[in-house]
């Protein structure tokens, strides 16, 4: 068994042409993914696109049908146990033992990985506002997720594999989660963060890969992906706004009384903001596109992929 | 909305809410029948078939009135009281007396179990899963769910009464006695439906609700056993038990109906208590609040082996207690049994291994019984691994530095050692019971050896389960066929004159026939090696397959 290489030149995750099917259903159809060490990588895709399948192959829980996957320079299937000492995983749907308390589950998972920092564990329990004395069966979905998150974050793993880790958390806890991920990044850890909500990974990720129907269709830094983003803007003004429609990069302009709504391509936002300065705008909202809008616009996706049941 | 209509509307709502505690009961009942479309006939027909089986089996074993008379002293004694009933009609028993007075108690227990499980299933389980919240937010009254569950359970019991009455009268037994017995079965069912209606209110958890009602059922059995053993036809203790009331009707002997009035009153009172308690708690909450546990794991909980032990501990403790009690009771049967076997029918003695040394034969049958019982434990415990995987709890563990082989291997190891322990417990308890009953201390050692030698056979069953789990987890229940086959061959092989090849296939036939014959050292070795090989193959296969996802 080859020992995992501890070399900063080796990418943390290196996947090439990965394939996996469940019977007749194709989950991964030639997936490529590279994540450098120390990087926070957003792994974005609609439900059923193959995010969990990819992560479970990286954990050696599933065997790929073809292609190549390397994790920290080692084979995730063959070297699973050695690799698992260096990573921590949070599943998308956390199940706990009904008779064990949350605290017992955290300790058990930490110890099975090779020990954790007690002080850090207690601090995380406080920050996430988790009562560790409750039995597993009494926790809500969000609290079960916190148990798995605390067990993962309290470890000194080099790599965090997080599968939709905030799906059950409220906005307050999501903020705690974000600061924890930033701390992990500062500590030099690599994080793979899967989600189906663009805004969730946008604030944390250095780079983003978008997966659709078992393939990565876009990958790069947020700046590089700017061409994909189109900001939706709503303003209120009494001035005439017809000129806006002629500006480059402005789409789908609609006027309803004093309210004007339109979309702007990423590279043209600056010019549009200048133009708005002349219009005596009284109120304005601008929000980034959702992943669904993005995929719909660029790939004309039917948003119920053929194999939605393979999460 | 105008202010003038508001007061009137409010009164209307108030009035209908008083009437409406039962609103929706009919719809819920139809829904429950739809959900139980398999379970309902399975339980009711199953109980009737069980009764039918008793009738045919006893007709075979006790072909003539002389055969029955020969067994009568045994049935009249404390053992008959412990495992049967108060012994009405045992002075000169006919077949129907044995059926209603001895074997009938298992039908009574079955009806009680059916009723309490049905009530808990449609009340507390629904609340715990959160489905009840969805239902109750609809136009459904506060008491509709419990009422529908009780109506459904009453319906099941009525069907059971009809079927069992038909089975008994169909055999030409006295009509009044047959129907009295059948109605007694239903009365026990209703009593425990009421008990479950109460226990379902106490705790948040369906398991605790069913467990408490099940404990009451066990307690009722034990109470009447104590009463029936200490006095002829029972005493006050028997009359404290819902099972006792049904048995005290003495079908085919006294044919008295009035004890069933107590059953009905008991069922009504316990159900009423359930309704009252349910109004004192919130939906999905229990009357007994959940207790917090430790915020840190115990220092020893740090390896896959410790986790496997922690997950199986409760199950193993429960089985140990049950086997210790059961072993002691069966062992105590040895003395009275020996007195009776002198005149017992030939067929019975064949099962016991012939007339040569009846003590050894009897103890051998007990040892086989415990061997098969512990195999049942091993299969159930092995399924823990599958449940862990299917629920998604195995995944985070396998994502730590725990290899698949270690995870599954430690589970299997705990079950293998647990099986050995349970065989030891049952052998020890049986040996002590037998030793006391016959006044021969050497039986303890003999009995311990007789049960413990079944360990390799149990391990083979466990290894078959492990192999199936590794290769095709969905096919794991197939292992029950091995247990069932061992049971049939072990108990009925001698009666059925099965060919050697058929006997050879059962792992339970290769340990020797101790204490009648010597322990087969070669047999034990081969079984152990076979178990190790199959378990290793199972571990290898588990390493090579995908871990099941929850999605």
Interface residues (C-beta under 8 A of the other chain):
Chain A: X52 X56 X59 X61 X62 X63 X80 X81 X82 X84 X85 X87 X88 X89 X91 X93 X94 X95 X96 X97 X99 X100 X101 X103 X104 X105 X106 X107 X108 X109 X111 X112 X113 X114 X131 X132 X133 X134 X135 X137 X138 X148 X151 X161 X309 X310 X311
Chain B: X204 X205 X290 X292 X293 X294 X295 X296 X297 X298 X301 X302 X303 X304 X307 X310 X311 X314 X391 X392 X393 X395 X396 X397 X398 X399 X400 X401 X402 X403 X404 X544 X545 X546 X547 X549 X550 X551
